[in-house]
């Protein structure tokens, strides 16, 4: 499905301010067709603003943007006919029933009566909403509402879908259902632009991640690439006494020691082989270990490394042009 | 051609949505129609006996006042229905679904047109109910069917103007609460015109305002059509005001809708 030659979204030099407040400070993005791209960032980083600009809701101050082959500034109608958007707040009509909501969208897309009904029935079934189809949306749970919201986005089978924090506020089970739905879309060849503040969500779903902080892309790459850019994993050993710590430190040359907590941090990926070797060495030297924990790098480490410490921003973590 | 066809289809789709809202939120329609109804009964049965004696003409008393005030009450019915539009538009704008509409390739004005057409249906319903009650309590008109239709036409044209104005006020409001208060002046204006008493009974400053505000020519036209008498230039004035307000308020509404920040 993936093709490096065609980009579903191409953005360069995107800038936007609200009054004196600079929200987006020159953003460059490229999203490959048929992939999941995740824009990751804390609240207020400007994620929603990016979605609003790319989905033609608000104009940019500057920048070149194309979505699904249409220029966002000069051909907003072309963009609108190719995209589907599920925003941060549920975009459903609370006074209508689930089925009426879907029909409304089918009518607005001019699907025709028969085709519209078929599509609506199909989506109700796919999102497990058939039983609730005749109930007003105001009686739906949060998870059902999000499912209906996504179903409404899919009525017109868009090739490009924007999902702005699709799982914020959902319980874990509903989150996993949503993730499955998103994966299903990609299997059908849809391109997804996902914003999230959850690192595990980006890690779980995305092919490509860009970290947005204070209006700038501070890191970009695949989840694996991002994880590789931060100090690697380690095994933390805690010892009962200072002499034990000392002898272990002499034994394991590459370790860094902390006398206050009587711990040693040994670089390593935490694989079974590495652990067995490490514990073997310690046993041979008759050193008692009180506690052991394995620390693998996750996106949290990336996130804090690139957004939490300004000093690391100027290092190799920052990639101005990707 | 196809753009126009799509605009019409989209507006019809939005109208269906608004009619469903009205049916499910029937209390709003009942309140909007109930308001002029209460004023009709209040003015006829409480003030009518006294006010009727002050009118010129052959008949005096309560029945004369009923004949005089009914056109004023019908205008108030139109204004009351229009008022509801500000509320429904403003609360719609707080819903995420409007943002969805704006990311879809649909005619931009369709959402607003749906609201306006929905209100006009409410207006017709209100006019039938209020007019029916007026007849039930003794209002009689020997006007021909054509004049009744002309009166309905004038009322609906004015309703269209007030509804677009109310739409713009609903869009301009910072909150749903503001939207419910701002257009209240629309229901006060019939009092500050010839809706309830003849303008020549008012003090000079008041009278000048009353004679030149748009509700007065509309009231006078409807009154002449239903109660007899030469319509004269008031019909032209009523139509000019209605068309002028409609165009200005429509352009204002579309401008506000297109430039509206997202929630």
Interface residues (C-beta under 8 A of the other chain):
Chain A: X52 X55 X56 X57 X58 X77 X80 X81 X83 X85 X87 X89 X90 X91 X92 X93 X94 X95 X96 X100 X104 X105 X107 X108 X109 X110 X136 X152 X153
Chain B: X6 X9 X10 X13 X16 X17 X20 X21 X24 X25 X95 X96 X97 X99 X100 X101 X102 X103 X104 X105 X106 X261 X262 X263
